[in-house]
């Protein structure tokens, strides 16, 4: 599908979540020292540090809880709900007015609630973007949206510098926590006008709503003067309404159907999360401890670091669709790891300054940021439609849990700044971890660029891949032993040959028909979608009405050999315009 204003509007409405997440993290980091003052909340250093931990735990909890709800109730309802939860939690944090255990518990509770909202956004929004973007733009859009986290970090840093300069500390921290709700409230009204994912609607048996949603998107394309390409019949697939899946369903899919993909997604998410949390949350500590940068000047270096992270997905994003996922993801991870190892050696040799250290990290994370964003892209697009939201949530939670160890470890390695050797080892560990992620992508990566999601991971509820494939399966099923493969049924045996040896003609008609039943109708065969098409296809080949093949289960269908006849021989005749039963569709959206 061509690009239209609808897709631009969708990016603007959904991508703001990551901007607010970056803003939220930056503001919380900036006001931590203020909250330890007696005229604010009077927290101890450990109590102030616990704010970030509680927010992180909330993100993991929200991702797992709302991830399942995104698959159960739809993408649209969830990205409205989760954003509302975030706005509520963050706004209530600013209303912490007292000191003591009760108010401390209230503070942590509101940070937890805000974190659950943002964590739920990761599952709902990534699912919606991947399912509603044109296949040839899906990679760059997902990277761009996830990379806007750093735009939020820039906005948060600048805003907090201005707030701290013009307001008293007792008021400044409250304004900081209100920035997100104030900026994000209007986004709810924009999101209300976005449609539900057509893929999710089809999966839940709501074909009419799916057609209406697709029609709305297509109309936006036509208004921009662009033509919609025709969809070939061979690109259609048929799916049945599926039962609501659980995390047990997801685990079964991961371990039985896609174990290598599960290893890939978890490796990418763990490696990028560990490196980012380790470097980002100790960034200013390294500058102030080893380079003598003042606490007031440190945010300016953070702005340069955030700018490099923002530019990476913007500049490199299109290459993930043009060159391909495997080589770009592996390349960004491997380059980041190797460059970090070089920088670690320069750091240990004490030849860097605060400026050159920042420049080096900007270059490293220009590539690492694109690779990190692609982790969310990979976790979503390589698993089936029915479990996509839960898959993103699960791997996000795994990555965050592993990444939570980074800041504590690197903080311990930094110490009082008297021993560069310990932090040098820490940098090397981070470099090795990123190289591991790059190698995992090299050997386990999935070439998903410019492909519809259904060809990357077939839906669990797929019935068949195309009308043409069903026609050939039906014809082969009705062919008698001895008939030529590729010939119409009945062409390979004499008319009076009778039943094959060892088989007797049942009374009342041909095998598989009930007594008195019209030719070609099978007694006891439940009707399935597409019966008429299969029957007409058989009639067109000269065989008269044919008995349609019952819909195969997805697991059974996946075991069938493409182009094989019932007796195990390969069919010689092959229609070049019809895919084999195992062929995957190539349309952006499934046809029903």
C-alpha positions as CSV (number, residue, x, y, z in Angstrom):
1,X,0.0,0.0,0.0
2,X,1.4,3.5,-0.8
3,X,2.2,5.9,2.0
4,X,-0.5,8.4,2.9
5,X,-1.4,11.1,5.4
6,X,-3.1,8.4,7.5
7,X,0.3,6.8,8.2
8,X,1.9,10.1,9.1
9,X,-0.9,10.9,11.5
10,X,-0.6,7.5,13.1
11,X,3.2,7.9,13.7
12,X,2.5,11.3,15.3
13,X,-0.2,10.0,17.5
14,X,1.5,6.8,18.7
15,X,5.2,7.9,18.6
16,X,4.7,10.5,21.3
17,X,4.7,7.7,23.9
18,X,8.4,7.2,23.6
19,X,9.0,11.0,23.7
20,X,7.2,11.1,27.0
21,X,9.1,8.0,28.3
22,X,12.4,9.7,27.5
23,X,11.1,12.9,29.1
24,X,9.9,11.0,32.2
25,X,13.2,9.2,32.8
26,X,15.3,12.4,32.2
27,X,13.1,14.5,34.6
28,X,13.2,11.8,37.3
29,X,17.0,11.6,37.0
30,X,17.3,15.4,37.2
31,X,15.2,15.9,40.3
32,X,16.6,13.0,42.3
33,X,19.0,15.2,44.2
34,X,16.3,17.8,44.8
35,X,14.0,15.3,46.5
36,X,16.7,14.6,49.1
37,X,16.5,18.2,50.4
38,X,14.7,18.8,53.7
39,X,12.4,21.5,52.2
40,X,11.1,19.0,49.5
41,X,10.5,15.3,50.4
42,X,13.6,14.7,52.5
43,X,14.4,11.4,51.0
44,X,17.7,9.6,51.6
45,X,19.9,8.8,48.6
46,X,18.8,5.2,48.6
47,X,15.2,6.2,48.8
48,X,15.6,8.6,45.9
49,X,17.3,6.0,43.9
50,X,14.4,3.6,44.5
51,X,12.1,5.8,42.5
52,X,13.8,4.7,39.2
53,X,13.7,1.1,40.3
54,X,10.0,1.2,41.1
55,X,9.3,2.9,37.7
56,X,11.2,0.1,36.0
57,X,9.3,-2.6,37.8
58,X,6.1,-0.9,36.8
59,X,7.2,-0.9,33.2
60,X,7.8,-4.7,33.3
61,X,4.5,-5.4,35.1
62,X,2.6,-3.1,32.7
63,X,4.2,-4.7,29.6
64,X,3.2,-8.2,30.7
65,X,-0.3,-7.3,31.9
66,X,-1.3,-5.0,29.1
67,X,0.5,-7.1,26.5
68,X,-2.0,-9.9,26.9
69,X,-4.9,-7.4,26.9
70,X,-3.6,-6.0,23.6
71,X,-4.1,-9.4,22.0
72,X,-7.4,-9.9,23.9
73,X,-9.2,-6.6,23.5
74,X,-7.4,-4.9,20.6
75,X,-4.6,-2.5,19.9
76,X,-6.7,0.6,19.8
77,X,-8.3,0.2,23.2
78,X,-5.0,-0.6,24.8
79,X,-3.0,2.3,23.4
80,X,-5.8,4.6,24.7
81,X,-5.9,2.9,28.1
82,X,-2.2,2.6,28.7
83,X,-1.6,6.3,27.8
84,X,-4.3,7.3,30.2
85,X,-2.8,5.2,33.0
86,X,0.6,6.9,32.4
87,X,-0.9,10.4,32.4
88,X,-2.8,9.7,35.7
89,X,0.2,8.2,37.4
90,X,2.7,10.9,36.5
91,X,0.2,13.6,37.4
92,X,-0.5,12.2,40.8
93,X,3.3,12.0,41.5
94,X,3.3,15.8,41.5
95,X,0.8,15.8,44.3
96,X,3.1,14.2,46.8
97,X,2.9,16.9,49.5
98,X,4.3,15.5,52.7
99,X,7.1,13.5,54.2
100,X,7.2,10.2,56.1
101,X,6.4,6.5,55.3
102,X,2.9,7.2,54.2
103,X,3.8,9.8,51.6
104,X,6.9,7.8,50.5
105,X,4.6,4.9,49.8
106,X,2.3,7.2,47.8
107,X,5.2,8.5,45.8
108,X,6.4,5.0,44.9
109,X,2.9,3.9,44.1
110,X,2.3,6.7,41.6
111,X,5.7,6.0,39.9
112,X,4.7,2.4,39.7
113,X,1.4,3.3,38.0
114,X,3.1,5.6,35.6
115,X,5.6,2.9,34.7
116,X,2.8,0.3,34.0
117,X,1.3,2.7,31.5
118,X,4.5,3.2,29.6
119,X,5.3,-0.5,29.7
120,X,1.9,-1.3,28.3
121,X,2.5,1.2,25.5
122,X,5.5,-0.8,24.2
123,X,3.3,-3.9,23.5
124,X,0.2,-2.1,22.2
125,X,1.9,0.5,20.0
126,X,4.6,-1.7,18.5
127,X,1.8,-4.2,17.5
128,X,-0.3,-1.5,16.0
129,X,2.5,0.1,14.0
130,X,3.8,-3.2,12.6
131,X,0.3,-4.4,11.6
132,X,-0.8,-1.1,10.0
133,X,2.3,0.1,8.2
134,X,3.0,-0.8,4.6
135,X,5.5,-3.7,4.5
136,X,8.2,-1.7,2.7
137,X,8.2,1.1,5.3
138,X,7.6,-1.1,8.4
139,X,11.3,-1.2,9.5
140,X,12.1,2.4,9.3
141,X,8.9,3.5,10.9
142,X,9.3,1.2,13.9
143,X,12.9,2.3,14.4
144,X,11.9,6.0,14.1
145,X,9.1,5.7,16.7
146,X,11.3,3.8,19.2
147,X,14.2,6.2,18.6
148,X,12.1,9.2,19.5
149,X,12.7,8.2,23.2
150,X,15.8,10.4,22.8
151,X,13.8,13.3,21.5
152,X,12.0,13.1,24.9
153,X,15.4,13.0,26.6
154,X,16.4,16.2,24.9
155,X,13.1,17.9,25.6
156,X,13.3,16.8,29.3
157,X,16.8,18.0,29.7
158,X,16.2,21.5,28.3
159,X,12.9,21.8,30.1
160,X,14.4,20.8,33.4
161,X,17.3,23.2,33.0
162,X,14.9,26.1,32.4
163,X,12.6,25.0,35.3
164,X,15.4,24.8,37.8
165,X,16.7,28.2,36.7
166,X,13.4,30.0,37.0
167,X,11.6,28.2,39.8
168,X,12.3,27.4,43.4
169,X,13.3,23.7,44.0
170,X,10.2,23.1,46.1
171,X,8.1,23.9,43.0
172,X,10.5,22.9,40.1
173,X,10.3,19.1,40.8
174,X,6.5,19.1,40.7
175,X,6.4,21.0,37.4
176,X,8.9,18.5,36.0
177,X,6.6,15.6,36.8
178,X,3.6,17.5,35.3
179,X,5.4,18.1,32.0
180,X,4.4,14.7,30.6
181,X,0.7,14.9,31.4
182,X,0.4,18.4,30.2
183,X,2.1,17.7,26.9
184,X,0.5,14.3,26.4
185,X,-3.2,15.1,27.3
186,X,-4.0,16.4,23.8
187,X,-2.6,13.2,22.3
188,X,-5.5,11.2,23.7
189,X,-8.0,13.1,21.4
190,X,-5.8,12.3,18.3
191,X,-5.6,8.6,19.2
192,X,-9.3,8.4,19.5
193,X,-9.7,8.8,15.8
194,X,-7.3,6.0,14.8
195,X,-8.9,2.8,13.6
196,X,-8.3,-0.7,15.1
197,X,-5.8,-2.9,13.4
198,X,-7.6,-4.7,10.5
199,X,-5.5,-7.8,11.2
200,X,-6.6,-8.0,14.8
201,X,-10.3,-7.5,13.7
202,X,-10.0,-10.4,11.2
203,X,-8.4,-12.6,13.8
204,X,-11.4,-12.0,16.0
205,X,-14.1,-12.6,13.4
206,X,-15.0,-9.0,12.8
207,X,-14.7,-8.9,9.1
208,X,-17.1,-6.0,8.5
209,X,-15.2,-3.8,10.8
210,X,-11.9,-4.9,9.2
211,X,-13.2,-4.0,5.8
212,X,-14.3,-0.6,7.1
213,X,-10.9,0.1,8.6
214,X,-9.1,-0.9,5.4
215,X,-11.5,1.2,3.4
216,X,-10.7,4.2,5.5
217,X,-7.0,3.7,5.0
218,X,-7.4,3.2,1.3
219,X,-9.5,6.3,1.0
220,X,-6.7,8.3,2.6
221,X,-4.4,6.9,-0.1
222,X,-6.7,7.9,-2.9
223,X,-7.1,11.5,-1.5
224,X,-3.4,11.9,-1.9
225,X,-3.7,11.1,-5.6
226,X,-2.1,7.6,-5.3
227,X,-3.4,4.4,-6.9
228,X,-3.9,1.2,-4.9
229,X,-2.1,-1.8,-6.6
230,X,-4.4,-4.7,-7.4
231,X,-4.1,-7.7,-5.0
232,X,-3.6,-11.0,-6.8
233,X,-5.8,-13.9,-5.8
234,X,-2.8,-16.1,-5.1
235,X,-1.8,-13.6,-2.3
236,X,-5.0,-14.2,-0.3
237,X,-5.0,-16.4,2.8
238,X,-8.0,-17.6,4.8
239,X,-8.0,-17.6,8.6
240,X,-10.6,-18.7,11.1
241,X,-11.7,-16.9,14.2
242,X,-9.2,-17.9,16.8
243,X,-9.6,-18.5,20.5
244,X,-8.0,-16.0,22.8
245,X,-4.5,-16.9,23.5
246,X,-2.6,-16.8,26.8
247,X,1.0,-16.7,27.8
248,X,0.9,-20.5,27.9
249,X,0.0,-20.3,24.2
250,X,2.9,-18.0,23.6
251,X,5.4,-20.3,25.4
252,X,4.1,-23.2,23.3
253,X,4.7,-21.3,20.1
254,X,8.1,-20.1,21.2
255,X,9.4,-23.6,22.3
256,X,7.7,-25.7,19.7
257,X,7.4,-23.6,16.6
258,X,10.0,-20.9,16.8
259,X,12.8,-21.8,19.4
260,X,15.5,-20.1,17.3
261,X,13.5,-16.9,16.9
262,X,12.9,-16.9,20.7
263,X,16.6,-17.1,21.3
264,X,17.2,-14.3,18.8
265,X,14.6,-11.9,20.3
266,X,15.7,-12.5,23.8
267,X,19.4,-12.0,22.9
268,X,18.8,-8.8,21.1
269,X,16.7,-7.3,23.9
270,X,19.0,-8.4,26.7
271,X,22.2,-7.1,25.1
272,X,20.9,-3.7,24.1
273,X,19.1,-3.2,27.4
274,X,22.2,-4.0,29.5
275,X,24.4,-1.7,27.5
276,X,22.0,1.2,27.5
277,X,21.1,1.1,31.1
278,X,24.8,0.6,32.1
279,X,26.0,3.6,30.1
280,X,23.1,6.0,30.2
281,X,22.4,5.9,33.9
282,X,26.0,6.3,34.8
283,X,26.9,8.8,32.1
284,X,27.0,11.9,34.2
285,X,28.7,10.0,37.0
286,X,31.6,9.1,34.7
287,X,31.9,12.7,33.6
288,X,31.9,14.2,37.1
289,X,34.2,11.5,38.6
290,X,36.8,10.9,36.0
291,X,36.8,14.2,34.0
292,X,35.9,16.8,36.7
293,X,32.8,18.0,34.9
294,X,30.5,20.0,37.3
295,X,27.0,18.7,38.0
296,X,25.6,21.9,36.5
297,X,27.4,21.4,33.2
298,X,26.8,17.6,32.9
299,X,23.4,18.0,31.2
300,X,24.9,19.8,28.3
301,X,27.0,16.7,27.5
302,X,23.9,14.6,27.9
303,X,22.2,16.7,25.2
304,X,25.0,15.7,22.7
305,X,24.7,12.1,23.7
306,X,20.9,12.1,23.2
307,X,21.3,13.8,19.8
308,X,23.5,11.0,18.5
309,X,21.0,8.4,19.7
310,X,18.2,10.2,18.0
311,X,19.9,10.6,14.7
312,X,20.9,6.9,14.4
313,X,17.4,5.5,13.8
314,X,16.4,8.5,11.5
315,X,19.5,8.2,9.3
316,X,19.9,4.4,9.3
317,X,16.3,3.4,9.5
318,X,15.6,3.3,5.7
319,X,18.5,0.9,5.2
320,X,16.8,-1.7,7.4
321,X,14.1,-1.9,4.7
322,X,16.4,-1.5,1.7
323,X,19.5,-3.5,2.6
324,X,17.8,-5.9,5.0
325,X,17.2,-6.7,8.6
326,X,19.9,-9.3,9.1
327,X,23.0,-7.3,7.9
328,X,21.9,-4.0,9.3
329,X,21.0,-5.3,12.8
330,X,24.1,-7.4,13.0
331,X,26.3,-4.6,11.6
332,X,25.0,-2.0,14.1
333,X,25.5,-4.4,17.1
334,X,29.0,-5.5,15.9
335,X,30.2,-2.0,15.2
336,X,29.0,-0.7,18.5
337,X,30.7,-3.5,20.4
338,X,34.0,-3.2,18.6
339,X,34.0,0.6,18.8
340,X,33.2,0.4,22.6
341,X,36.2,-1.9,23.0
342,X,38.5,0.7,21.3
343,X,37.1,3.5,23.4
344,X,37.6,1.5,26.5
345,X,41.3,1.1,25.7
346,X,41.6,4.9,25.2
347,X,39.8,5.5,28.5
348,X,42.1,3.1,30.3
349,X,45.1,4.9,28.8
350,X,43.7,8.3,30.1
351,X,44.0,10.0,26.7
352,X,40.4,11.1,26.4
353,X,38.8,14.3,27.7
354,X,35.2,14.9,28.6
355,X,34.6,16.3,25.1
356,X,36.3,13.5,23.2
357,X,34.7,10.8,25.4
358,X,31.3,12.3,24.6
359,X,32.1,12.4,20.9
360,X,33.2,8.8,21.0
361,X,30.0,7.7,22.8
362,X,27.9,9.7,20.3
363,X,29.4,7.8,17.4
364,X,29.0,4.4,19.1
365,X,25.4,5.0,20.1
366,X,24.5,6.5,16.7
367,X,24.8,2.9,15.6
368,X,23.7,1.2,18.8
369,X,20.5,3.2,19.0
370,X,19.4,1.9,15.6
371,X,20.3,-1.6,16.6
372,X,18.5,-1.3,20.0
373,X,15.3,0.0,18.3
374,X,15.4,-3.0,15.9
375,X,15.2,-5.3,18.9
376,X,11.5,-4.2,19.4
377,X,10.9,-4.5,15.7
378,X,12.3,-8.1,15.7
379,X,10.4,-9.2,18.7
380,X,7.1,-8.1,17.1
381,X,7.3,-9.1,13.5
382,X,8.8,-12.6,13.7
383,X,5.9,-14.2,15.7
384,X,2.3,-14.9,14.7
385,X,-0.5,-12.4,14.9
386,X,-2.4,-14.0,17.7
387,X,0.5,-13.7,20.2
388,X,2.3,-10.6,18.9
389,X,1.4,-8.3,21.7
390,X,2.4,-10.9,24.3
391,X,5.7,-11.6,22.5
392,X,6.7,-8.0,22.5
393,X,5.8,-7.7,26.2
394,X,7.6,-10.8,27.2
395,X,10.9,-10.0,25.5
396,X,10.7,-6.4,26.7
397,X,10.3,-7.7,30.3
398,X,13.3,-10.1,29.8
399,X,15.4,-7.3,28.5
400,X,14.5,-4.8,31.2
401,X,15.1,-7.4,33.9
402,X,18.6,-8.1,32.6
403,X,19.3,-4.4,32.0
404,X,18.4,-3.5,35.5
405,X,21.7,-5.0,36.7
406,X,23.7,-2.6,34.5
407,X,23.5,0.6,36.5
408,X,24.3,-1.0,39.8
409,X,27.3,-2.9,38.4
410,X,28.7,0.1,36.6
411,X,28.1,2.3,39.6
412,X,30.2,-0.1,41.7
413,X,32.9,-0.2,39.0
414,X,33.1,3.6,39.0
415,X,33.5,3.8,42.7
416,X,35.4,6.9,43.8
417,X,37.2,7.3,40.5
418,X,40.6,6.1,41.7
419,X,40.7,2.9,39.6
420,X,40.2,3.2,35.9
421,X,41.0,-0.4,35.4
422,X,37.7,-1.6,36.9
423,X,35.5,0.5,34.6
424,X,37.7,-0.5,31.7
425,X,36.8,-4.1,32.4
426,X,33.1,-3.1,32.6
427,X,33.4,-1.4,29.2
428,X,34.9,-4.5,27.7
429,X,32.1,-6.6,29.1
430,X,29.6,-4.3,27.5
431,X,31.4,-4.6,24.2
432,X,31.4,-8.4,24.3
433,X,27.7,-8.4,25.1
434,X,26.9,-6.3,22.0
435,X,29.1,-8.5,19.8
436,X,27.1,-11.5,21.1
437,X,23.9,-9.8,20.0
438,X,25.4,-9.1,16.5
439,X,26.5,-12.8,16.1
440,X,23.0,-14.0,17.2
441,X,21.5,-11.8,14.4
442,X,24.0,-13.1,11.9
443,X,23.2,-16.7,12.4
444,X,19.6,-16.6,13.6
445,X,18.3,-13.5,11.9
446,X,15.0,-13.5,9.9
447,X,14.9,-11.7,6.6
448,X,11.6,-9.9,7.2
449,X,12.2,-6.7,5.1
450,X,9.5,-5.7,2.7
451,X,7.5,-8.9,3.5
452,X,3.9,-9.0,4.8
453,X,3.8,-10.2,8.4
454,X,1.8,-13.3,7.4
455,X,4.8,-14.5,5.3
456,X,7.2,-13.9,8.1
457,X,5.1,-15.8,10.6
458,X,2.0,-17.6,9.5
459,X,-1.0,-16.9,11.8
460,X,-1.9,-19.8,14.1
461,X,-5.5,-19.8,12.8
462,X,-4.7,-20.0,9.1
463,X,-7.0,-22.3,7.2
464,X,-5.4,-22.2,3.8
465,X,-3.0,-20.0,1.9
466,X,-5.0,-19.4,-1.4
467,X,-8.1,-20.4,-3.4
468,X,-5.8,-21.9,-6.1
469,X,-4.0,-24.0,-3.6
470,X,-7.3,-25.4,-2.2
471,X,-8.4,-26.2,-5.7
472,X,-5.4,-28.3,-6.4
473,X,-5.6,-30.1,-3.1
474,X,-9.2,-30.9,-3.8
475,X,-8.5,-32.2,-7.3
476,X,-5.6,-34.4,-6.0
477,X,-7.8,-35.8,-3.3
478,X,-10.4,-37.0,-5.8
479,X,-7.9,-38.4,-8.2
480,X,-8.1,-42.2,-8.4
481,X,-5.0,-44.5,-8.3
482,X,-3.5,-44.9,-11.8
483,X,-4.6,-41.5,-13.1
484,X,-1.9,-39.2,-14.5
485,X,-0.8,-36.4,-12.1
486,X,-2.0,-33.1,-13.6
487,X,-4.8,-34.7,-15.6
488,X,-8.5,-34.1,-14.6
489,X,-10.0,-36.7,-12.3
490,X,-11.1,-39.8,-14.2
491,X,-8.7,-39.2,-17.2
492,X,-6.2,-41.9,-16.4
493,X,-8.4,-45.0,-16.0
494,X,-10.9,-46.7,-18.4
495,X,-14.5,-45.8,-17.7
496,X,-15.4,-49.4,-16.9
497,X,-12.3,-50.2,-14.9
498,X,-14.4,-50.3,-11.7
499,X,-13.0,-49.8,-8.2
500,X,-9.3,-50.5,-7.6
501,X,-8.3,-53.9,-6.3
502,X,-9.1,-54.4,-2.6
503,X,-11.7,-51.6,-2.6
504,X,-15.4,-52.1,-3.1
505,X,-17.9,-49.6,-4.2
506,X,-20.2,-48.8,-1.3
507,X,-23.9,-48.9,-2.1
508,X,-25.5,-45.6,-2.9
509,X,-22.7,-43.8,-4.7
510,X,-19.0,-43.0,-4.8
511,X,-16.7,-43.4,-1.9
512,X,-17.3,-40.7,0.7
513,X,-20.8,-39.9,-0.4
514,X,-23.9,-40.6,1.6
515,X,-26.8,-42.6,0.1
516,X,-28.8,-40.5,-2.2
517,X,-26.5,-37.6,-1.9
518,X,-25.8,-35.5,-5.0
519,X,-22.6,-36.3,-6.7
520,X,-19.6,-34.5,-5.1
521,X,-21.2,-33.9,-1.7
522,X,-19.7,-35.7,1.2
523,X,-21.9,-36.8,4.1
524,X,-20.6,-35.8,7.4
525,X,-18.1,-33.2,6.0
526,X,-18.6,-29.9,7.8
527,X,-18.9,-26.9,5.5
528,X,-15.9,-24.5,5.6
529,X,-15.4,-21.1,4.1
530,X,-14.5,-21.3,0.5
531,X,-16.6,-24.4,-0.3
532,X,-18.2,-22.7,-3.3
533,X,-14.9,-21.6,-4.7
534,X,-13.4,-25.0,-4.4
535,X,-16.4,-26.6,-6.1
536,X,-16.4,-24.1,-8.9
537,X,-12.7,-24.7,-9.4
538,X,-13.2,-28.4,-9.8
539,X,-16.0,-27.9,-12.2
540,X,-13.9,-25.6,-14.3
541,X,-11.4,-28.4,-14.7
542,X,-14.1,-30.7,-16.1
543,X,-14.6,-32.8,-13.1
544,X,-18.1,-31.6,-12.2
545,X,-18.9,-30.6,-8.7
546,X,-16.3,-31.8,-6.3
547,X,-16.2,-32.5,-2.6
548,X,-14.3,-29.7,-0.8
549,X,-11.4,-30.6,1.4
550,X,-12.0,-30.0,5.1
551,X,-9.9,-27.3,6.5
552,X,-6.6,-28.6,7.8
553,X,-5.3,-27.6,11.2
554,X,-2.3,-25.2,11.0
555,X,0.1,-27.8,12.5
556,X,-1.0,-30.4,9.9
557,X,-0.9,-28.0,7.1
558,X,2.7,-27.0,7.9
559,X,3.8,-30.7,7.7
560,X,2.5,-31.2,4.2
561,X,5.0,-31.3,1.4
562,X,4.3,-28.6,-1.2
563,X,3.1,-30.2,-4.5
564,X,2.9,-33.7,-3.1
565,X,0.1,-36.1,-4.2
566,X,-1.7,-38.3,-1.6
567,X,0.5,-41.3,-2.6
568,X,3.7,-39.4,-1.9
569,X,4.6,-38.6,-5.6
570,X,5.3,-35.1,-6.7
571,X,2.9,-33.5,-9.1
572,X,4.6,-32.6,-12.4
573,X,2.1,-30.1,-13.7
574,X,2.3,-26.8,-11.9
575,X,0.4,-23.6,-12.6
576,X,2.9,-20.8,-12.4
577,X,0.2,-18.4,-11.3
578,X,-0.8,-20.5,-8.3
579,X,1.3,-21.1,-5.2
580,X,1.8,-24.4,-3.6
581,X,-0.1,-25.1,-0.4
582,X,3.0,-24.1,1.5
583,X,3.5,-20.9,-0.4
584,X,3.2,-17.7,1.7
585,X,1.1,-14.7,0.8
586,X,2.8,-11.5,-0.4
587,X,0.0,-8.9,0.3
588,X,0.3,-6.3,3.0
589,X,-3.0,-7.4,4.6
590,X,-4.8,-10.8,4.5
591,X,-7.9,-11.1,2.4
592,X,-10.9,-12.9,3.7
